């Protein structure tokens, strides 16, 4: 009952992940490959964190 209005942290992380990938895509389109690589690496770390939280929630 008290968790009814509690936000799902996985959804927030997924939204952040999508935003990072979009920024990385734009950086690549603009020719900034170093920024693209940095943002892609950060997005990958976030994806791993999302997968870890999903596996913890299902266990």
Beta strands, then each sheet from edge to edge (+ up, - down):
end
